[in-house]
Amino acid sequence: MQKAGRAGLAILNRPLSRAFPHSENPMNHLGSLTIYFCWIVLISGIWLIFFFRTSVSGAFDSLEYLSREQWYLGGIMRSLHRYASDAAIVLLLLHVVKEFSFDRYRSKRWFSWVTGLPLVWMLFPLGITGYWLVWDELAQYVAITSAELLDRIPIFTDSMAGNFLSDAALSDRFFTLMAFLHLVGLPIFLVFGIWLHVFRLSRPEINPPRRLMAGALIAMLVLSLVFPAQSQDKADLALAAQTLKFDWFYLHSYPLVQAWSPGWVWMLLIAISSLILLAPWLPPGKAQKPAVVSLDNCNGCKRCADDCPYGAITMAPRSDGNSYLHEAVVDANLCVSCGICVGACPTATPFRIRSELVPGIDLPARTASELRVAIGKVSSTLRGEGRALVFACRGSREAKRLSAAGEPFVEVECMGQIPPSYFDYVLSRDHADGIFLAGCADLGCRFRLGSDWTRQRIGRTRDPRLRKRIDDSRISMNWQESPGGNVLQRLVRFRAALKRAADEGVQ
């Protein structure tokens, strides 16, 4: 299933990677774009509520006024409200598929996955109650079918479907209740759910890049102008609608109520939700040993805590009597063993030869000392001009392609695990002519911020910085290159570029 998901996402990502730079590719910001569209829904909904009348006779007419008489503003807001709601559902489902397909939901990362499920359950009632408020033929169908579903829950004593037997049985209080749920009750729980979903993450991405936000908003506005949202015929409980313009984004399970029964539909929804909820333990992820702190080498600089994507490192008062004020403390329950903290540690330097290479914080599965040894072994196999030392993330698609092609490479947990001093070490000690970082391309880093921190360290905008004496053009970041070709083809191009640079230097 994960392999099929990755293949499908790759097909979808291919045109997007050509149209957008990596940092602004929508596929790399699915979660934050979902939140952004929820904000659009909220803001446009606030405008609509000023004109909405919470009554049986006024609900339909007030929205018709917005769509026809005030089309230039109210109509656009209504369409924006509708299309942003649909976009939020699509992006949310893509976000779930992406996290599952790239195995970012198991082991220590189960919390974000489990707390994300209630957000799905909240978004659907939020959209469905919005359809009720329109009170056209589709709203009539949604209201009756929803009532049949709710009546199947044994906690209700009176039949809710009885409220829709006739127009006389329906009261204005129904629309007041629906308006409260749609505009106040459910959004409050949604905001709390989003906070719970991301609060254990360090630097969670709540907002997508500004240009991406602007482009998404413009696209929604164009769609609203070209295909404005319109009500269907006014609801009439004495008649059954014969033809409906269906919204499959929110109402995909509703036809099953007629085909099966409300009870079977509930069983299906509960079964799917339970399977999603238990997915992190079916089977459980293989836990790696967490990062370890060496107080003899920790100077309390806080860089590891600042760079940890999962908030697994905190700074505490010194416990060993050392003159430094703080020491790093690793929470084993949060550490995902990505090694990004090692890449941030200034004491993780391969130039250390008079003492054992033990940095202030290290990864037991791939220590800084083992990384230096691996560099020496792989670099000794490089021959000829255009020697490129390749680093690849463990288990990644890029590593598998390199291995299948017989290309030697140094394996790391994440590109962010490599301190910039190691790049200096490779190039200044002539272990290679250039460095090729075969990091996770296209759909983002397996450990969230590893590729971002690596790019900033090499670009000398984040500590620890690459030394100025190193020509950063000799370091290729695979995930930032143009999408043409796979990692092997990009490596060939990089080697050719190194060879040309060497030839020009000789001339």
VENBELMO-V531392 format. One record per residue. N is the residue number from 1. BURIAL is b if it has 24 or more other ideal C-beta (glycine too) atoms within 12 Angstrom, else e. Layout:
n->[N N]
burial->[BURIAL BURIAL]
//
This chain:
n->[1 2 3 4 5 6 7 8 9 10 11 12 13 14 15 16 17 18 19 20 21 22 23 24 25 26 27 28 29 30 31 32 33 34 35 36 37 38 39 40 41 42 43 44 45 46 47 48 49 50 51 52 53 54 55 56 57 58 59 60 61 62 63 64 65 66 67 68 69 70 71 72 73 74 75 76 77 78 79 80 81 82 83 84 85 86 87 88 89 90 91 92 93 94 95 96 97 98 99 100 101 102 103 104 105 106 107 108 109 110 111 112 113 114 115 116 117 118 119 120 121 122 123 124 125 126 127 128 129 130 131 132 133 134 135 136 137 138 139 140 141 142 143 144 145 146 147 148 149 150 151 152 153 154 155 156 157 158 159 160 161 162 163 164 165 166 167 168 169 170 171 172 173 174 175 176 177 178 179 180 181 182 183 184 185 186 187 188 189 190 191 192 193 194 195 196 197 198 199 200 201 202 203 204 205 206 207 208 209 210 211 212 213 214 215 216 217 218 219 220 221 222 223 224 225 226 227 228 229 230 231 232 233 234 235 236 237 238 239 240 241 242 243 244 245 246 247 248 249 250 251 252 253 254 255 256 257 258 259 260 261 262 263 264 265 266 267 268 269 270 271 272 273 274 275 276 277 278 279 280 281 282 283 284 285 286 287 288 289 290 291 292 293 294 295 296 297 298 299 300 301 302 303 304 305 306 307 308 309 310 311 312 313 314 315 316 317 318 319 320 321 322 323 324 325 326 327 328 329 330 331 332 333 334 335 336 337 338 339 340 341 342 343 344 345 346 347 348 349 350 351 352 353 354 355 356 357 358 359 360 361 362 363 364 365 366 367 368 369 370 371 372 373 374 375 376 377 378 379 380 381 382 383 384 385 386 387 388 389 390 391 392 393 394 395 396 397 398 399 400 401 402 403 404 405 406 407 408 409 410 411 412 413 414 415 416 417 418 419 420 421 422 423 424 425 426 427 428 429 430 431 432 433 434 435 436 437 438 439 440 441 442 443 444 445 446 447 448 449 450 451 452 453 454 455 456 457 458 459 460 461 462 463 464 465 466 467 468 469 470 471 472 473 474 475 476 477 478 479 480 481 482 483 484 485 486 487 488 489 490 491 492 493 494 495 496 497 498 499 500 501 502 503 504 505 506 507]
burial->[e e e e b b e e b b e b b e e b b e e b e b b e b b b b b b b b b b b b b b b b b b e b b e b b b e b b b b e b e e b b e b b b e b b e e e e e e b b b b b b b b b b b b b b b b b b b b b b b b b b b b b b b b b b b b b b b b b b b b e b b b b b b b b b b b b b b b b b b b b b b b b b b b b b b b b b b e e e e e e e b e e b b e e e e e b e e e b b e e b b e b b b e e b b e e b e e b b e e b b e b b b e e b e e b e e e b b e e b b e e b b e e b e e e b b e b b e b b e b e e e b e e e e e b e b b b e b b e e b e e e e b e e b e e e b e e e e e e b e e b b e e e e e e e b e b b b b b b e b b b b b b b b b b b b b b b b b b b e e e e e e e e e e b b b b b e e e b b b b b b b b b b b b b b b b b e e e e e e b b b b b b b b b b b b b b b b e b b e e b b e e b e e e b b b b b b b b b e b b b b e b b e e e e b b b b b b b b b b b b b b b b b b b b b e e e b b b b b b b b b b b b b b b b b b b b b b b b b b b b e e e e e b b b e e e b e b e b b b b b b b b e b e e b b b e b b e b b b e b b e e e e e e e e e]
//
